[in-house]
Amino acid sequence: MPQFAYKALQSDGVAVEGLIEAPNRQEALRLVEGRALRPVRLGEAAGTAGSGGKAGAGLRLSLGGGNKISARTLENFTRLLSSLLAAGVPFSRALVIIHREAAEPAAKAKWKELHDLVIDGMPLSDAMARSPETFPRVYVAMVEAGEAGGFLDVVLAQIADFQAREKELKGKVATALMYPAILLLLALGVLIFLLVFFIPRFQLVFQGFNAELPLITRMIVGVSDAVRGYGLFLAAGLAVAGISARHWFRSPRGRRAWEGWILRVPTLGPLLAQFAMARFCRMLGTLLGAGVPLISALNVARRSIGNQILVDAVADSIDRVKEGKALGKSLAQNRDLFPGAVVEMISVAEESGKLDAELLRIANTTEGDLDRQLKAVVALAEPVMLFVIAALIGTIFIGMVIPIFSLQDHIK
């Protein structure tokens, strides 16, 4: 029978440690509690007969945890945990229920890992922080605020609602960009087909004559030769350049440079700033509505913005709030993120004590406006993409047809 090493507190608060034999972890926990002890840490003792099985289980957990947990699964976990806690179910039992009900192997392993860490005395936020691939930093920060304030069930419900809104907004963006992306791929496919298969047929016609080809035709033929002769090298070079650019963009310096540049792009920059403002306002309103103090809520909401340039700007505003200044006046310094009208609404709501409701209203209004702007941009992008496709194909067609008329004159 395996042995479990435990650390527990006696009724007088004195910490004690020891070993106990039990068939499983749950039974070991029950036996420790039966000795009038309050468990702080419980784990299988190394070197026991059952330790090999534990190590194997840990290995399986590590391998299973590599599977990414979907956003829908995480949202379901959050909402179910909130409902169980609100119904008065003990925390450890709620995690056992969620683990038992999980259908996906990766989720089942992750919820079991959370349960074991929490049973060992670790706060839920710290246990979640060990899995950043599953629980984003903003998620962990909100859970930490809920634990500190004693309203974890409320915060978890707010997180689930926030996740649902985020998924809906991202779905709208993805749907809006799908058609232009398809048009772009179609244009590239047609262009490659013309350069690789269509133009070489015309070259065979031109080679039988000594007449000089027009400049536009020579340029098109040269591009075709380059694509056919060095296409693989060009593709490899583009792949290497893409991987290098990806690593650079992930570095702090590259990320700041890219995010600073993209904010200055006409049309796209203001849209991204509006999206960041909507996320910030929704997160801050959600936290304030759940009872999180303003400074803690600002620090959590700041992480939800995404753009590091804007995150730094909001950090300066938080410092001014810590100094005792009003939130509206502090945010007024960031005109790229908070327009004057939004600052005035926040200031009025702050004075009337309805800041959380007003922030959520601003987020809803901004998201609706973003939806309309995205539709307008996509409506404009579609004819632009069609024009680009027509221009590329038309240029190649004209470049190939012009020499035919020149050759007729040469034959005469």
C-alpha positions in Angstrom: 0.0 0.0 0.0 1.4 3.4 -0.9 2.5 5.9 1.7 1.6 9.6 1.7 3.7 12.3 3.3 1.6 15.1 4.9 2.0 18.4 6.6 -0.9 19.5 8.7 -1.9 21.9 11.5 -3.0 20.7 14.9 -5.9 22.4 16.8 -3.4 24.6 18.6 -1.9 25.8 15.3 1.3 23.7 15.6 2.5 22.2 12.3 3.2 18.5 12.2 4.6 16.2 9.5 4.3 12.5 9.0 3.6 9.5 6.8 0.3 7.6 6.4 -0.6 4.5 4.5 -3.7 4.7 2.2 -4.9 3.1 -1.0 -5.3 6.5 -2.7 -5.0 10.2 -2.1 -8.6 10.8 -1.1 -8.5 8.1 1.5 -5.2 9.5 2.8 -6.8 13.0 3.1 -9.7 11.5 5.1 -7.4 9.6 7.4 -5.4 12.8 8.1 -8.6 14.8 8.9 -9.7 11.8 11.1 -6.7 12.6 13.3 -8.1 16.1 14.0 -5.5 17.6 11.7 -6.0 20.3 9.1 -4.0 19.3 6.0 -1.7 21.8 4.4 0.3 19.6 2.0 -0.3 16.0 1.0 1.7 14.0 -1.5 2.8 10.5 -2.2 6.1 9.7 -0.4 9.1 9.1 -2.7 10.5 5.6 -2.8 7.3 3.8 -1.8 5.7 1.0 -3.6 3.2 3.3 -5.1 5.6 6.0 -6.1 6.3 4.3 -9.4 2.6 4.5 -10.2 2.6 8.1 -9.2 5.5 8.9 -11.4 3.8 7.2 -14.3 0.6 9.2 -13.6 2.7 12.4 -13.5 4.2 11.5 -16.8 0.8 10.9 -18.4 -0.4 14.2 -17.0 2.6 16.0 -18.5 2.0 14.4 -21.9 -1.7 15.0 -21.8 -1.3 18.6 -20.7 0.4 19.3 -24.0 -2.9 19.1 -25.8 -4.4 22.6 -26.0 -7.7 23.1 -24.1 -10.2 25.0 -26.3 -11.7 28.3 -25.4 -15.2 26.7 -25.2 -13.9 24.1 -22.7 -12.3 26.7 -20.5 -15.5 28.8 -20.6 -17.6 25.8 -19.6 -15.1 25.0 -16.8 -15.3 28.6 -15.5 -19.1 28.8 -15.6 -19.6 25.4 -14.0 -17.1 26.1 -11.2 -18.9 29.5 -10.6 -22.3 27.8 -10.4 -21.1 25.0 -8.0 -19.4 27.5 -5.7 -22.5 29.8 -5.7 -24.6 26.7 -4.8 -22.5 26.2 -1.7 -20.5 23.1 -2.9 -17.1 22.9 -1.1 -14.3 24.0 -3.3 -12.4 20.7 -3.5 -15.6 18.8 -4.2 -16.5 21.2 -7.0 -13.2 20.5 -8.6 -13.7 16.7 -8.3 -17.2 17.1 -9.9 -15.8 19.1 -12.8 -12.9 16.6 -13.3 -15.4 13.7 -13.3 -17.7 15.4 -15.8 -14.9 16.4 -18.2 -15.1 14.6 -21.6 -11.8 15.7 -23.2 -8.7 13.8 -21.9 -6.6 17.0 -21.9 -9.2 18.8 -19.8 -9.7 15.9 -17.5 -5.9 15.8 -16.8 -5.7 19.6 -16.3 -8.7 19.7 -13.9 -7.1 16.8 -11.9 -3.9 18.7 -11.7 -5.7 21.8 -10.4 -7.5 19.7 -7.8 -4.3 18.1 -6.5 -2.5 21.4 -6.3 -5.4 23.1 -4.4 -5.7 20.1 -2.0 -2.0 20.5 -1.3 -2.8 24.0 0.0 -1.9 26.1 -3.1 -4.3 29.0 -4.0 -6.3 28.4 -7.1 -4.7 31.5 -8.9 -1.2 30.1 -8.2 -2.2 26.7 -9.5 -3.7 28.2 -12.6 -0.6 30.3 -13.1 1.4 27.1 -13.6 -0.5 26.5 -16.8 -0.2 29.8 -18.8 -1.1 27.9 -22.0 -4.5 27.2 -20.6 -5.2 30.1 -18.2 -4.2 33.6 -19.6 -2.6 36.1 -17.3 -5.8 38.2 -17.2 -7.8 35.2 -16.2 -5.3 34.3 -13.4 -5.3 38.0 -12.2 -9.1 38.1 -12.0 -9.2 34.8 -10.0 -6.6 36.2 -7.6 -8.7 39.3 -7.1 -11.8 37.1 -6.4 -9.9 35.0 -3.9 -8.6 38.0 -2.1 -12.0 39.6 -1.9 -13.9 36.5 -1.0 -16.2 36.5 -4.0 -14.6 34.0 -6.3 -17.9 32.6 -7.5 -19.0 36.1 -8.7 -15.7 36.8 -10.4 -15.7 33.4 -12.2 -19.2 34.1 -13.5 -18.0 37.5 -14.8 -15.0 35.8 -16.4 -17.3 33.4 -18.2 -19.4 36.3 -19.5 -16.3 38.2 -20.6 -15.0 35.1 -22.4 -18.3 34.7 -24.2 -18.2 38.4 -25.3 -14.6 38.1 -26.4 -15.3 35.0 -28.5 -18.3 36.7 -30.1 -16.3 39.8 -31.0 -13.3 37.8 -32.4 -15.8 35.6 -34.4 -17.2 38.8 -36.0 -13.7 39.9 -36.9 -12.7 36.6 -38.4 -16.0 36.4 -40.4 -15.4 39.9 -41.7 -11.9 39.1 -42.9 -12.6 35.7 -44.4 -13.9 36.8 -47.8 -11.0 39.3 -48.4 -8.5 36.5 -47.4 -10.1 34.1 -49.8 -9.8 36.7 -52.6 -6.1 37.2 -51.8 -5.4 33.5 -51.9 -7.3 33.3 -55.2 -5.2 36.2 -56.7 -2.0 34.5 -55.6 -3.0 31.2 -57.1 -4.1 32.7 -60.4 -0.8 34.7 -60.6 1.4 31.7 -59.9 -0.6 29.6 -62.5 -0.1 32.3 -65.2 3.6 32.7 -64.4 4.4 29.0 -64.3 2.2 27.4 -66.9 0.6 30.1 -69.1 3.5 32.4 -70.0 6.0 29.7 -71.0 3.6 28.6 -73.8 3.9 32.1 -75.3 7.7 32.1 -75.0 7.8 29.1 -77.4 5.9 31.3 -79.9 8.2 34.3 -79.4 11.5 32.3 -79.7 11.0 31.6 -83.4 11.2 35.3 -84.3 14.2 37.6 -83.9 12.0 40.7 -83.2 12.6 42.5 -80.0 9.8 42.1 -77.4 8.2 45.1 -75.7 9.6 46.1 -72.3 6.4 45.0 -70.4 6.6 41.6 -72.1 10.3 41.1 -71.2 9.6 42.0 -67.6 6.7 39.5 -67.4 8.9 36.8 -69.0 11.7 37.6 -66.6 9.5 37.2 -63.6 8.2 33.9 -65.0 11.7 32.6 -65.5 12.7 33.6 -62.0 9.6 31.9 -60.5 10.1 28.7 -62.5 13.9 28.6 -62.0 14.2 29.8 -58.4 10.7 29.3 -57.1 11.8 26.8 -54.4 14.7 29.0 -53.3 12.3 32.0 -53.1 9.8 30.0 -51.1 12.5 28.8 -48.7 13.8 32.3 -48.4 10.4 33.7 -47.6 9.9 30.9 -45.0 13.2 31.7 -43.3 12.4 35.4 -43.4 8.9 34.7 -41.9 10.3 32.6 -39.1 12.9 35.2 -38.3 10.3 38.0 -38.3 8.1 35.9 -36.0 10.9 35.5 -33.5 11.7 39.2 -33.7 8.1 40.2 -33.2 7.9 38.0 -30.2 10.8 39.8 -28.5 10.0 42.8 -26.3 11.8 45.2 -28.7 10.2 43.8 -31.8 6.8 43.6 -30.4 6.9 47.3 -29.3 8.2 48.4 -32.7 5.5 46.4 -34.5 2.7 47.5 -32.3 3.8 51.2 -32.4 3.9 51.1 -36.2 0.6 49.4 -36.6 -1.1 52.0 -34.4 0.0 54.6 -36.9 -1.5 52.8 -39.9 -4.5 54.8 -41.2 -7.9 53.1 -40.6 -6.3 50.0 -39.0 -4.6 51.8 -36.2 -7.8 53.5 -34.9 -9.8 50.3 -35.2 -7.2 48.4 -33.0 -7.2 51.3 -30.5 -11.0 51.1 -30.3 -10.9 47.3 -29.8 -8.3 47.7 -27.0 -10.5 50.4 -25.4 -13.5 48.2 -25.5 -11.7 45.3 -23.9 -10.3 47.6 -21.2 -13.6 49.1 -20.4 -15.4 45.8 -20.3 -12.8 44.2 -18.1 -12.7 47.2 -15.7 -16.5 47.4 -15.5 -16.7 43.7 -14.9 -14.2 43.8 -12.1 -15.7 46.9 -10.4 -19.2 45.3 -10.6 -17.8 42.2 -8.9 -16.5 44.4 -6.0 -12.8 44.4 -6.9 -11.0 47.6 -5.7 -10.3 50.2 -8.3 -6.5 50.0 -8.3 -6.5 46.2 -8.4 -9.1 46.3 -11.2 -7.1 48.7 -13.2 -4.0 46.6 -12.9 -5.9 43.5 -14.2 -7.8 45.4 -16.9 -4.5 46.9 -18.2 -3.3 43.4 -19.0 -6.3 42.8 -21.2 -5.4 45.5 -23.7 -2.9 43.4 -25.6 -1.0 46.3 -27.3 2.2 46.9 -25.2 2.4 50.6 -26.2 -1.2 51.2 -24.9 -0.5 49.0 -21.8 2.4 51.3 -20.9 0.3 54.4 -21.5 -2.4 53.1 -19.1 0.2 52.2 -16.6 1.1 55.9 -16.3 -2.6 56.6 -15.8 -2.8 54.0 -13.0 0.1 55.7 -11.3 -1.8 59.0 -11.3 -4.9 57.3 -9.8 -2.6 55.9 -7.0 -1.6 59.5 -6.3 -5.3 60.4 -5.6 -6.3 61.8 -9.0 -9.7 61.0 -10.6 -9.8 58.1 -13.1 -11.3 60.2 -15.9 -8.6 62.9 -15.6 -5.9 60.3 -15.4 -7.1 58.5 -18.6 -7.4 61.8 -20.4 -3.7 61.8 -21.1 -4.1 58.8 -23.5 -6.0 60.4 -26.4 -5.0 57.6 -28.7 -6.9 55.1 -26.6 -9.6 57.3 -24.8 -11.3 60.0 -26.9 -12.5 63.1 -25.2 -16.1 62.0 -25.2 -15.3 58.7 -23.5 -13.2 60.5 -20.8 -16.1 62.9 -20.1 -18.5 59.9 -19.7 -16.2 58.2 -17.4 -15.7 61.3 -15.3 -19.4 61.9 -14.9 -20.0 58.2 -14.1 -17.2 58.4 -11.5 -18.9 61.4 -9.8 -22.3 59.7 -9.8 -21.0 56.4 -8.5 -22.1 54.4 -11.5 -18.7 53.8 -13.0 -19.0 50.0 -13.5 -22.3 50.3 -15.4 -21.1 53.1 -17.6 -17.9 51.3 -18.5 -19.9 48.3 -19.6 -22.2 50.6 -21.6 -19.2 52.2 -23.3 -17.8 48.8 -24.1 -21.1 47.7 -25.7 -21.4 50.9 -27.7 -17.8 50.7 -28.9 -18.2 47.1 -29.9 -21.3 47.9 -31.9 -19.5 50.8 -33.6 -16.5 48.5 -34.3 -18.9 46.0 -35.9 -20.3 48.6 -38.3 -16.8 49.9 -39.2 -15.5 46.4 -39.9 -18.4 45.8 -42.2 -17.7 49.1 -44.0 -14.0 48.3 -44.3 -14.7 44.8 -45.7 -17.3 46.2 -48.1 -14.5 48.5 -49.4 -11.9 45.8 -49.4 -13.8 43.5 -51.6 -13.9 45.7 -54.7 -10.3 46.7 -54.1 -9.2 43.1 -54.0 -11.2 42.4 -57.2 -9.6 45.4 -58.9 -6.1 44.2 -57.9 -6.8 40.7 -59.3 -8.2 42.2 -62.5 -5.2 44.5 -62.8 -2.6 41.7 -62.4 -4.3 39.4 -64.8 -5.0 42.3 -67.3 -1.4 43.4 -67.2 -0.1 39.9 -68.0 -2.7 39.5 -70.7 -1.8 42.8 -72.4 1.9 42.0 -72.0 1.4 38.8 -73.9 -0.9 40.1 -76.5 1.1 43.2 -77.6 4.0 41.1 -79.1 1.5 39.3 -81.2 0.6 42.4 -83.1 4.3 43.4 -83.3 5.0 39.9 -84.8 2.3 40.4 -87.4 4.0 43.6 -88.6 7.4 41.8 -88.6 6.0 39.0 -90.7 4.6 41.5 -93.3 
